Amino acid sequence: MSEQRFGEWVAVIKHGHVAELALDRPKAMNAVSTEMGRRIAEATAALAADPGVRVVVLTSTHERAFCVGADLKERNSFSDADLGRQRPHARAAYTGVLELPVPAIAAVHGFALGGGFELALSCDVIVADRTAVVGLPEVSVGVIPGGGGTQLLPRRVGAARAAELIFSARRVAAEEARDLGLVDELVPEGEDRTEALALAHRMAANSPVGLRAAKRALRLGHGLDLRAGLEVEDAAWRSVAFSGDRAEGVAAFNEKRTPNWPGE
């Protein structure tokens, strides 16, 4: 296991082919300041460029919060010009998570609000423990979800449910969040990180070429009509069908052994 810091508040811990991206700003409950946004963007860029990374798990070191969203104390001091200058850095943080080319899992406990919940929504799977409280309360402070929430939430739960949640700014506790599809797996208190890492290791045992191609097909095909989506799938299939991973996978299956993926 190895650790690399990106500034003071973001760490990447390698667990073999699984990379843990840890939010580590405990004094502010991981509120995303301008500096923290820059560092999340840097960390996700490094992970995206690392061929050894097969799955990313987004975690928090704070025992009572995943991330409470934008740093409103910092923003309270901003002029309009300051806020405009911050916007590209904020977008880069959320987009960095969303555009990871490998599967991404969020491990959520405690508060995941506003931009914090948007970071989780930017992942492919959300594992939450029973202390989790999620929501997009931005309209209650005069803005809107700006880290992908207005686009990602309806893709999870449908347009009407997303509208109700965003317009009401309400917070949703863990069990209801699971029932509504706001999170995917509900685990006992304190087990979100452990369970998310275990799921990541199960995913990472599979072909790295296959994982990236499958994610690409899922993301690019979402929202397209069926015929167009199948073309996206076919292109992704062709990108893996003649790969070393495909040859190794078929050989390992027939030889009844664990594949040794070449990753190409």
C-alpha positions in Angstrom: 0.0 0.0 0.0 1.3 3.5 -0.9 0.0 7.0 -0.4 0.4 10.2 -2.4 -0.8 13.6 -1.2 -2.3 16.2 -3.4 -2.0 19.3 -1.3 -3.1 19.2 2.3 -6.6 17.8 1.9 -6.6 15.0 -0.7 -4.8 11.7 -0.6 -4.6 8.8 -3.0 -3.9 5.4 -1.4 -3.0 2.5 -3.7 -4.3 -1.0 -2.7 -2.9 -2.9 -5.6 -5.0 -2.2 -8.6 -7.6 -0.3 -6.5 -7.0 3.4 -5.8 -8.6 5.1 -2.8 -9.2 8.8 -3.3 -9.6 10.1 0.2 -11.1 13.5 1.1 -9.1 14.6 4.1 -10.2 18.1 5.3 -11.6 17.1 8.7 -11.8 20.6 10.2 -14.3 21.6 7.5 -16.1 18.3 7.1 -14.5 18.1 3.7 -16.1 21.3 2.4 -14.8 21.9 -1.1 -12.8 25.1 -1.2 -11.1 26.5 -4.3 -7.8 24.8 -3.2 -9.5 21.5 -2.4 -11.2 21.6 -5.8 -7.9 22.1 -7.5 -6.4 19.1 -5.7 -9.3 16.8 -6.5 -8.9 17.7 -10.1 -5.2 17.0 -10.0 -5.7 13.7 -8.2 -8.3 12.5 -10.7 -6.2 13.5 -13.6 -3.3 11.4 -12.2 -5.6 8.4 -11.6 -7.0 8.6 -15.1 -3.5 8.5 -16.6 -2.4 5.6 -14.4 -2.7 2.3 -16.4 -2.3 0.3 -13.2 -5.5 1.7 -11.7 -8.5 -0.5 -12.4 -11.1 0.9 -9.9 -11.3 4.1 -7.8 -13.0 4.3 -4.4 -13.9 7.8 -3.2 -13.8 8.0 0.6 -13.7 10.4 3.5 -11.5 10.5 6.6 -14.1 12.4 8.6 -16.1 10.2 10.9 -19.3 12.2 10.6 -19.3 13.4 7.0 -18.5 12.3 3.5 -18.5 15.9 2.2 -20.8 18.8 3.1 -20.4 20.5 -0.3 -19.0 23.8 -1.3 -17.1 25.8 1.3 -19.7 28.5 2.0 -17.5 30.2 4.5 -14.9 30.9 1.8 -17.6 31.9 -0.6 -19.1 34.4 1.9 -15.9 36.5 1.3 -16.1 36.3 -2.5 -16.9 39.1 -4.8 -18.8 38.2 -8.0 -15.5 38.2 -9.8 -14.0 35.8 -7.3 -16.9 33.4 -7.7 -16.6 33.5 -11.4 -12.9 32.8 -11.2 -13.5 29.8 -8.9 -16.1 28.2 -11.2 -13.6 26.5 -13.6 -11.8 24.9 -10.6 -15.0 23.7 -9.1 -16.2 22.2 -12.4 -12.8 20.5 -12.9 -13.1 18.7 -9.6 -16.5 17.2 -10.3 -15.7 16.5 -13.9 -12.5 14.8 -12.9 -14.5 12.2 -10.9 -17.2 11.9 -13.5 -14.8 11.3 -16.3 -12.6 8.7 -14.6 -12.2 6.0 -17.3 -12.4 3.2 -14.8 -15.2 2.2 -12.5 -15.6 4.5 -9.5 -17.4 3.7 -6.2 -18.3 6.3 -3.5 -18.2 5.2 0.1 -20.6 7.5 1.9 -21.3 8.0 5.6 -22.7 10.9 7.5 -23.5 14.1 5.5 -23.2 14.0 1.7 -24.8 17.3 0.8 -24.7 19.6 -2.2 -21.4 19.2 -3.9 -20.6 16.4 -1.6 -23.5 14.4 -2.9 -22.6 15.4 -6.5 -19.2 13.9 -6.0 -20.9 10.7 -5.0 -23.3 10.9 -8.0 -20.3 11.3 -10.3 -19.3 7.8 -9.3 -20.8 4.6 -10.9 -21.9 3.0 -7.6 -22.7 4.5 -4.2 -22.2 2.4 -1.1 -23.7 4.1 2.0 -23.8 3.2 5.6 -26.9 3.8 7.8 -25.6 7.2 9.1 -25.7 8.6 5.6 -27.8 11.7 4.9 -27.8 12.9 1.3 -29.4 15.8 -0.6 -29.0 18.8 -2.9 -30.0 21.8 -0.8 -28.5 24.5 -3.1 -31.8 26.4 -3.8 -32.0 27.0 -0.1 -28.9 29.2 -0.4 -29.8 30.9 -3.6 -28.0 28.8 -6.2 -28.6 25.5 -8.0 -26.7 22.2 -8.0 -23.7 23.1 -10.1 -21.5 20.0 -9.9 -23.7 17.8 -12.1 -26.6 17.3 -9.8 -29.4 18.6 -12.1 -28.2 16.1 -14.8 -27.0 13.2 -12.8 -29.8 12.9 -10.3 -32.7 12.5 -12.9 -30.6 9.9 -14.6 -30.7 7.9 -11.4 -34.2 8.5 -10.1 -36.2 10.1 -13.0 -37.1 13.7 -13.7 -40.1 14.1 -11.3 -38.3 12.6 -8.3 -35.2 14.7 -9.0 -37.3 17.8 -9.3 -39.0 17.1 -6.0 -35.7 16.6 -4.2 -33.9 19.6 -5.8 -36.8 22.1 -5.5 -37.5 21.1 -1.8 -33.8 21.1 -0.9 -34.7 18.3 1.6 -32.2 15.9 3.2 -32.8 12.2 2.8 -31.7 9.6 5.4 -30.0 6.4 4.4 -32.9 4.0 4.3 -35.1 6.3 2.2 -32.1 7.1 0.0 -31.6 3.4 -0.7 -35.4 3.0 -1.5 -35.4 5.9 -3.8 -32.2 4.9 -5.6 -30.1 7.8 -4.4 -27.6 5.2 -3.1 -27.1 1.7 -4.4 -26.0 -0.4 -1.4 -26.8 0.1 2.3 -24.4 -1.4 4.8 -24.1 -1.3 8.6 -22.7 1.8 10.3 -19.0 2.2 9.8 -18.8 -0.4 7.0 -19.1 1.9 3.9 -15.4 2.1 3.2 -14.7 -1.6 3.9 -17.6 -2.7 1.7 -16.7 -0.3 -1.1 -13.1 -1.5 -1.1 -14.2 -5.1 -1.1 -16.5 -4.4 -4.1 -13.7 -2.6 -5.8 -11.3 -5.5 -5.4 -13.9 -7.8 -6.9 -14.2 -5.5 -9.9 -10.4 -5.1 -10.2 -10.0 -8.9 -10.6 -11.5 -8.5 -14.1 -9.9 -7.4 -17.3 -8.7 -3.8 -17.2 -9.4 -3.4 -20.9 -12.8 -4.8 -20.4 -13.6 -2.6 -17.4 -12.7 0.6 -19.3 -14.6 -0.4 -22.4 -17.7 -1.4 -20.4 -17.7 1.9 -18.6 -17.3 3.8 -21.9 -20.2 1.9 -23.4 -22.4 2.5 -20.3 -21.6 6.2 -20.2 -21.7 7.0 -23.9 -24.8 4.9 -24.6 -26.9 6.3 -21.7 -29.8 8.4 -23.0 -29.4 7.3 -26.7 -32.1 5.5 -28.5 -31.6 1.7 -28.6 -30.2 1.6 -32.1 -27.6 4.3 -31.4 -26.8 2.7 -28.1 -26.1 -0.6 -29.7 -23.6 1.1 -32.1 -21.8 2.5 -29.1 -21.7 -1.0 -27.6 -20.4 -2.5 -30.8 -17.6 0.1 -31.0 -16.6 -0.7 -27.4 -16.8 -4.5 -28.1 -14.5 -4.1 -31.1 -12.0 -2.2 -28.9 -11.6 -5.3 -26.7 -12.4 -8.2 -29.0 -8.9 -8.3 -30.5 -7.0 -7.4 -27.3 -4.5 -9.3 -25.3 -6.9 -9.4 -22.4 -9.6 -11.1 -24.5 -7.1 -13.8 -25.6 -5.9 -14.3 -22.1 -9.4 -14.4 -20.7 -10.6 -17.1 -23.1 -7.4 -19.1 -22.5 -7.6 -18.9 -18.8 -11.3 -20.0 -18.9 -10.4 -23.0 -20.9 -7.4 -23.9 -18.8 -9.4 -23.4 -15.6 -6.9 -20.9 -14.1 -6.9 -17.3 -12.9 -6.3 -14.8 -15.8 -3.0 -12.9 -15.9 -4.3 -9.8 -17.6 -1.8 -8.1 -19.9 -3.9 -4.9 -19.8 -3.8 -4.3 -23.5 
